[in-house]
Amino acid sequence: MYSENEYLKNYRVPFNNKLGKKLFTGHFNRIYRWNRRYCELKIRSNNFDIFHPTYYDPYFIADLKKPFVLTVHDMIHELLPNQFPDNDKVVAQKKQMINSANAIIAISNYTKNDIIKFYPQVEDKITVIHHGYSFKEYNHPATGTYGKFILFVGERPFYKNFPNFVKAIAPLLHEDEHLQLICTGGGAFSAAELELLSSLNINTQCRQVNATDQQMQQLYSEALVFVFPSFIEGFGLPFLEAFNAGCPVAAGNASCFPEIGGNAVAYFDPRNVESMRKTIASILTDPTMRADYIAKGRERLNLFSIEKQVKQTLDVYRKLSSV
């Protein structure tokens, strides 16, 4: 197996990084074919107790003789079928996997309920296990590199609600020429996004950056507020990243957000631009509110330890292996 995953770079695999890079760099299809053959070989041996695939590809089902656990992160393809070009393929494969799995892990109660809407027959197989977070102390002094800014994290397709978000903050940026919007991840702004930002006359105050893990910690810790305006998410891991860094959070009162954020998040109606603007403005202008949400976020983070997630996942494995 060969991986370009940053977190696996020091692991020895059949092709180590040095040789693997020489053979595979820039050849995604070659990596896929090699890893697929290697996985098929290992699966046919059935020399393990439980199989836990990482996505919805059912390639292994015919050869698998042991129980398998499936993690379902969300049902966005089923809920928004017209938003994804590969939707038909993903939904078909996902259906086969959900029906074939011996146990299903849903990453939130919201996701569990969505699974049941489409596949009520699998309810008894579902266990809810929230994501865990490996807490990190971030004690580096503020650098001021990015100035005053509102933070947006991740990709920006329809369900992320980016257009409504920038419409909401445009007046706030107009009121303070030093205030910026920084978007991380998701790639450079598209032509349509640049046109929108220009039409709102905020294009000079909006930046997109591709940040490393360390830079992300810095951005969270220095942001005036992190805003998560999505209509639909399966969990919302950036909540935990923001809580850990001491960043106040404003988010839509939708999907799984109240379940994960609890009372540590300032909520708004994600379909109402004025509601979003008022909530964000309150955090920007009220130091007491900011401090309150930061304190609540740190407390809320204690509910999502990585140790808890590992224990609950092992419990699922043990239950299956004892059957």
Backbone torsions as a table, in degrees:
resi	resn	phi	psi	omega
1	MET	NA	142.8	177.2
2	TYR	-130.0	137.2	179.6
3	SER	-137.0	142.4	173.5
4	GLU	-100.5	10.7	178.6
5	ASN	-61.6	128.6	-178.0
6	GLU	-57.4	-33.4	-175.0
7	TYR	-82.7	-6.8	179.4
8	LEU	-112.2	8.8	-170.7
9	LYS	-64.6	-23.2	-178.4
10	ASN	-98.1	3.0	178.8
11	TYR	-86.1	138.9	175.6
12	ARG	-85.0	127.7	178.6
13	VAL	-128.9	175.8	-179.2
14	PRO	-48.9	-35.9	168.8
15	PHE	-116.6	114.8	-179.8
16	ASN	-72.3	175.2	-172.7
17	ASN	-59.0	-42.2	-174.7
18	LYS	-64.4	-50.1	179.2
19	LEU	-70.7	-40.3	-179.4
20	GLY	-60.4	-42.4	179.5
21	LYS	-61.7	-38.9	-179.5
22	LYS	-65.0	-38.4	-176.0
23	LEU	-84.8	-31.3	-166.3
24	PHE	-118.4	-18.5	-174.4
25	THR	-54.3	127.5	178.8
26	GLY	83.0	3.0	-177.5
27	HIS	-122.8	78.2	-176.1
28	PHE	-60.1	-44.1	-178.1
29	ASN	-62.7	-35.7	178.4
30	ARG	-67.3	-42.5	176.9
31	ILE	-59.7	-46.1	-177.7
32	TYR	-61.2	-46.7	-177.4
33	ARG	-64.3	-41.7	-179.9
34	TRP	-63.3	-49.7	-178.7
35	ASN	-64.2	-36.9	178.7
36	ARG	-62.9	-46.1	179.7
37	ARG	-63.4	-41.7	-179.5
38	TYR	-64.0	-44.5	179.8
39	CYS	-65.0	-41.0	179.2
40	GLU	-60.8	-39.9	177.9
41	LEU	-61.8	-47.0	-179.5
42	LYS	-65.7	-39.4	-178.2
43	ILE	-67.9	-39.8	179.9
44	ARG	-63.7	-25.5	178.0
45	SER	-70.7	-27.1	-178.0
46	ASN	50.1	33.9	-179.3
47	ASN	-92.5	59.0	-179.1
48	PHE	-161.6	171.0	-178.3
49	ASP	-97.6	-41.5	-175.7
50	ILE	-136.1	141.5	173.9
51	PHE	-112.6	132.6	-178.4
52	HIS	-130.8	91.0	-179.5
53	PRO	-69.6	161.7	-175.8
54	THR	-99.6	-8.8	177.7
55	TYR	-149.5	-162.6	-168.2
56	TYR	-101.7	18.4	179.8
57	ASP	-79.0	118.0	-175.5
58	PRO	-88.6	22.1	-174.2
59	TYR	-56.0	-26.0	-170.1
60	PHE	-91.8	-12.9	-167.1
61	ILE	-59.3	-40.9	-176.3
62	ALA	-64.3	-31.1	-175.9
63	ASP	-97.1	-9.4	-173.2
64	LEU	-81.8	129.5	178.3
65	LYS	-113.9	3.4	-178.2
66	LYS	-117.2	162.2	178.6
67	PRO	-63.8	151.1	173.7
68	PHE	-133.2	147.9	-178.4
69	VAL	-109.0	134.5	179.1
70	LEU	-116.2	130.0	171.7
71	THR	-95.8	126.0	175.7
72	VAL	-109.4	118.0	-175.7
73	HIS	-85.5	-35.0	179.7
74	ASP	-167.0	173.9	177.2
75	MET	-121.7	37.6	-174.9
76	ILE	-65.2	-37.8	178.5
77	HIS	-61.9	-38.1	179.6
78	GLU	-74.4	-35.6	-177.3
79	LEU	-79.0	-29.7	-179.1
80	LEU	-127.6	66.9	-171.2
81	PRO	-64.8	-19.7	-177.2
82	ASN	-92.7	2.7	-174.2
83	GLN	-97.1	-6.1	-174.0
84	PHE	-129.9	125.0	-178.7
85	PRO	-64.4	-26.3	-179.6
86	ASP	-98.8	19.8	-170.0
87	ASN	-58.9	-46.2	-175.9
88	ASP	-60.3	-43.2	-179.5
89	LYS	-66.2	-48.0	-177.5
90	VAL	-62.5	-44.7	-177.7
91	VAL	-64.8	-40.6	179.5
92	ALA	-64.3	-45.2	179.5
93	GLN	-66.2	-40.4	-179.1
94	LYS	-63.6	-41.4	178.2
95	LYS	-59.5	-45.5	179.3
96	GLN	-62.2	-41.9	-178.5
97	MET	-67.7	-44.5	-179.0
98	ILE	-62.1	-42.2	-179.1
99	ASN	-72.1	-27.5	-176.7
100	SER	-90.1	-23.3	-174.8
101	ALA	-62.4	144.1	175.5
102	ASN	-81.3	-27.0	175.7
103	ALA	-149.6	148.2	-179.0
104	ILE	-125.3	131.5	173.1
105	ILE	-103.6	121.8	172.4
106	ALA	-102.7	137.6	-172.4
107	ILE	-84.4	-1.7	173.9
108	SER	-160.4	160.9	174.2
109	ASN	-64.0	-32.9	176.7
110	TYR	-59.8	-46.1	178.7
111	THR	-65.1	-41.0	177.5
112	LYS	-56.5	-46.9	-179.0
113	ASN	-63.5	-35.3	177.0
114	ASP	-68.7	-38.8	176.2
115	ILE	-59.1	-45.0	-176.6
116	ILE	-65.8	-31.3	177.3
117	LYS	-58.6	-38.8	-176.6
118	PHE	-94.4	-31.0	-175.6
119	TYR	-134.9	69.6	-176.3
120	PRO	-61.2	-22.5	-176.5
121	GLN	-70.8	-12.6	-176.8
122	VAL	-102.8	8.2	-174.1
123	GLU	-53.3	-42.0	-176.5
124	ASP	-68.5	-14.3	-179.3
125	LYS	-90.5	-7.0	-170.1
126	ILE	-93.1	131.8	170.2
127	THR	-121.2	131.6	177.1
128	VAL	-87.4	122.1	175.4
129	ILE	-132.1	111.2	178.6
130	HIS	-68.1	151.9	172.4
131	HIS	-59.6	145.3	172.2
132	GLY	-101.2	162.4	-179.9
133	TYR	-131.3	133.1	177.3
134	SER	-85.9	102.3	-173.2
135	PHE	-61.8	137.0	-179.6
136	LYS	-130.7	130.5	174.2
137	GLU	-76.6	129.8	178.6
138	TYR	-120.3	98.8	-173.6
139	ASN	-111.7	12.0	-179.8
140	HIS	-69.8	140.4	179.5
141	PRO	-66.1	150.2	177.4
142	ALA	-61.0	135.6	-177.7
143	THR	-95.6	-24.9	-176.3
144	GLY	72.0	11.7	-176.6
145	THR	-58.0	-39.2	-173.0
146	TYR	-100.6	-3.8	179.4
147	GLY	72.9	-149.0	178.6
148	LYS	-89.7	126.7	-176.8
149	PHE	-155.6	154.6	169.3
150	ILE	-98.0	139.7	-174.4
151	LEU	-110.3	133.7	171.9
152	PHE	-124.3	133.1	-173.7
153	VAL	-121.1	132.7	169.9
154	GLY	105.3	-170.3	-178.8
155	GLU	-73.9	172.0	-171.8
156	ARG	-133.3	38.5	175.1
157	PRO	-70.9	-179.5	-172.0
158	PHE	-48.1	-50.9	-171.3
159	TYR	-70.7	-10.5	176.0
160	LYS	-78.9	-13.0	170.7
161	ASN	67.6	31.1	-175.9
162	PHE	-65.0	-42.9	-179.6
163	PRO	-59.3	-45.0	177.7
164	ASN	-62.3	-36.5	-179.8
165	PHE	-62.2	-48.6	-177.8
166	VAL	-69.8	-31.4	174.6
167	LYS	-64.5	-35.9	-179.6
168	ALA	-68.0	-40.5	-174.9
169	ILE	-89.9	-9.7	-177.6
170	ALA	-53.8	-48.6	178.9
171	PRO	-61.9	-31.6	178.9
172	LEU	-68.2	-37.8	176.9
173	LEU	-70.3	-35.5	177.7
174	HIS	-64.3	-35.4	-178.7
175	GLU	-71.9	-24.5	-176.9
176	ASP	-136.5	102.6	-175.9
177	GLU	-67.2	-14.3	179.3
178	HIS	-90.2	-12.0	179.7
179	LEU	-80.0	137.1	-179.0
180	GLN	-125.6	163.1	165.7
181	LEU	-108.9	127.0	173.9
182	ILE	-116.3	123.9	176.7
183	CYS	-108.0	130.0	177.6
184	THR	-113.5	143.1	-177.5
185	GLY	74.1	-179.0	176.4
186	GLY	78.7	-3.1	179.9
187	GLY	77.5	174.2	-179.2
188	ALA	-61.4	154.6	177.1
189	PHE	-57.7	137.3	177.2
190	SER	-74.9	169.7	178.1
191	ALA	-60.6	-40.5	179.5
192	ALA	-65.7	-39.2	178.9
193	GLU	-67.4	-41.6	177.6
194	LEU	-62.3	-37.8	177.9
195	GLU	-65.2	-41.1	178.3
196	LEU	-63.6	-47.6	-179.8
197	LEU	-61.3	-38.7	179.0
198	SER	-67.9	-40.4	-179.9
199	SER	-64.8	-28.4	177.9
200	LEU	-87.7	-3.4	-179.6
201	ASN	60.2	41.5	177.9
202	ILE	-127.7	8.5	-174.2
203	ASN	-60.2	-32.0	-178.9
204	THR	-77.2	-10.9	-179.5
205	GLN	-108.0	11.3	-177.8
206	CYS	-121.8	132.4	-178.4
207	ARG	-132.1	148.1	170.9
208	GLN	-117.2	130.1	179.6
209	VAL	-131.3	144.9	172.8
210	ASN	-98.6	108.8	-169.7
211	ALA	-104.7	144.7	170.0
212	THR	-75.4	172.7	177.9
213	ASP	-57.8	-43.3	-179.2
214	GLN	-65.6	-40.4	178.4
215	GLN	-66.9	-34.3	177.1
216	MET	-63.4	-41.7	177.0
217	GLN	-59.8	-42.0	179.7
218	GLN	-64.1	-43.5	-179.2
219	LEU	-63.5	-45.1	177.8
220	TYR	-61.1	-43.2	-174.1
221	SER	-71.9	-23.9	-176.9
222	GLU	-104.3	-11.0	179.8
223	ALA	-65.8	144.0	174.3
224	LEU	-70.5	-32.5	177.0
225	VAL	-163.4	141.5	170.6
226	PHE	-100.2	127.9	-177.0
227	VAL	-113.6	130.5	-178.5
228	PHE	-124.3	89.1	-170.2
229	PRO	-93.2	10.7	-172.5
230	SER	-56.0	149.6	171.2
231	PHE	-78.8	-37.6	-174.7
232	ILE	-139.2	132.4	169.6
233	GLU	-146.0	153.9	177.3
234	GLY	-82.8	-28.9	-179.4
235	PHE	-147.2	-64.3	-177.4
236	GLY	101.3	55.9	-178.7
237	LEU	-57.4	-33.0	177.6
238	PRO	-57.2	-24.4	172.7
239	PHE	-53.6	-50.1	-175.4
240	LEU	-67.0	-37.5	177.6
241	GLU	-62.4	-42.5	179.4
242	ALA	-68.1	-45.2	177.8
243	PHE	-55.1	-45.2	-177.3
244	ASN	-62.9	-35.5	-176.6
245	ALA	-88.5	-0.5	-179.2
246	GLY	74.9	38.4	-179.2
247	CYS	-109.7	127.1	176.7
248	PRO	-67.8	148.3	-173.2
249	VAL	-122.7	134.7	169.3
250	ALA	-119.7	134.5	-174.7
251	ALA	-151.0	162.2	177.6
252	GLY	-68.8	141.1	177.1
253	ASN	-83.8	70.9	-173.2
254	ALA	-151.1	165.1	177.0
255	SER	46.9	-127.8	-174.8
256	CYS	-87.1	-3.5	-169.0
257	PHE	-59.6	-46.9	177.7
258	PRO	-61.9	-32.7	178.2
259	GLU	-64.2	-41.5	-176.5
260	ILE	-87.8	-42.5	-174.8
261	GLY	-81.6	-26.1	-178.8
262	GLY	53.9	-137.3	-178.8
263	ASN	-89.3	9.8	-177.0
264	ALA	-94.1	7.0	-176.3
265	VAL	-127.1	140.8	172.2
266	ALA	-88.1	116.0	-172.9
267	TYR	-97.9	152.1	174.1
268	PHE	-140.5	166.9	174.0
269	ASP	-78.9	113.5	-174.3
270	PRO	-66.6	-15.0	179.1
271	ARG	-95.7	0.3	-177.2
272	ASN	-118.3	108.1	-176.1
273	VAL	-60.7	-39.7	-178.5
274	GLU	-66.8	-40.1	177.2
275	SER	-61.2	-42.6	179.1
276	MET	-63.5	-45.4	-177.8
277	ARG	-62.2	-45.7	-177.6
278	LYS	-63.1	-40.5	-178.9
279	THR	-66.8	-45.4	179.6
280	ILE	-64.3	-43.3	-179.3
281	ALA	-61.9	-37.5	179.6
282	SER	-61.3	-42.3	-179.9
283	ILE	-69.3	-37.4	-179.5
284	LEU	-65.9	-31.3	-170.6
285	THR	-107.3	-8.2	-175.4
286	ASP	-117.7	97.8	-178.3
287	PRO	-59.7	-33.9	179.7
288	THR	-66.3	-42.9	177.3
289	MET	-62.5	-43.2	178.6
290	ARG	-58.1	-48.4	-178.1
291	ALA	-63.1	-37.4	-179.8
292	ASP	-64.7	-45.4	-179.4
293	TYR	-69.4	-34.5	176.3
294	ILE	-62.6	-45.8	-179.8
295	ALA	-64.2	-43.3	179.2
296	LYS	-65.3	-34.7	178.4
297	GLY	-64.7	-43.9	178.4
298	ARG	-62.6	-38.8	178.1
299	GLU	-68.3	-42.1	-179.0
300	ARG	-62.4	-33.1	-177.3
301	LEU	-59.5	-27.3	-178.4
302	ASN	-63.8	-18.1	179.8
303	LEU	-78.7	-9.6	-170.1
304	PHE	-125.4	51.3	179.9
305	SER	-75.7	149.8	177.2
306	ILE	-66.5	-31.2	178.9
307	GLU	-63.2	-39.8	178.0
308	LYS	-64.0	-44.4	179.2
309	GLN	-62.2	-43.9	-179.6
310	VAL	-62.7	-45.7	-179.5
311	LYS	-59.8	-46.5	-178.1
312	GLN	-66.0	-36.0	178.1
313	THR	-68.0	-43.1	176.7
314	LEU	-62.2	-34.6	176.9
315	ASP	-61.9	-39.8	176.6
316	VAL	-63.4	-44.7	178.9
317	TYR	-60.3	-46.2	-176.5
318	ARG	-64.7	-39.3	179.3
319	LYS	-61.7	-42.7	179.2
320	LEU	-68.6	-41.8	-176.6
321	SER	-70.6	-17.7	-179.7
322	SER	-91.5	-6.7	-178.3
323	VAL	-73.2	NA	NA
